[in-house]
């Protein structure tokens, strides 16, 4: 039976991480047709997440960063530790529903995809309506990435990305923050891996509810697109 490694980068997510892990544990993995492992990378949390995870080390694989290093760094740590056939990146909040792993896994299990992105902008799944300028920024960054990577993605910045393990582990990733998103997309596209996109739900958070990405991350992402698209 094939298997999937769920990699969860977590920084100060005590309000949502316990609920997320409960949802993952309740999934019908036999029905999904895969075995699984959950790898949680605590990225120097200070809000109680770290203490909570110390109590969960018997149930999950937990890796602790001594200081906050960024989402990209946490993802890199989790990906290196993955052992199953496929890898799904799962944010530690509840913006994305683990019940939709089936959509991400289907193209991988069929053997037609190397990389699967869950798009918030296609399909009929529910999507919380949030900030116009976030939407505009996302579209602009996706557009730029598509130009340099020669893709036609609708949602490059999605928090749901899935890969064949040997594919994601073959790429040397260097970006330690949210610049990870365009970096991994461009580097995989340059190696001509097969991309698929599937529609997913999106239960977005406001800043008051814990959303972390800022407009400055968008500016940094533009630099990353130019760097990985033209200078490497």
Buried (B, 14 or more C-beta within 10 A) or exposed (E): EEBBBBBBBBBBBBBBBBEBBEEBEEBEBEEBEBBBBBBBBBBBBEEEBBEBBEEBEEEBBBBBBEEBBBBBBBBBBBBBBBEBBBBBBBBBBBBBBBEBBBBBBBBBBEEEBBBBBBBBBEBEBEBEEBEEEBEEBBBEBBEBBBEBBEBEBBBBBBBBBBBBBEBBBEBEBBBBBBBBBBBBBBBBBBEEBBBBBBBBBBEBBEEEEBBBBEEEBBEBBBEBBEBBBEEE
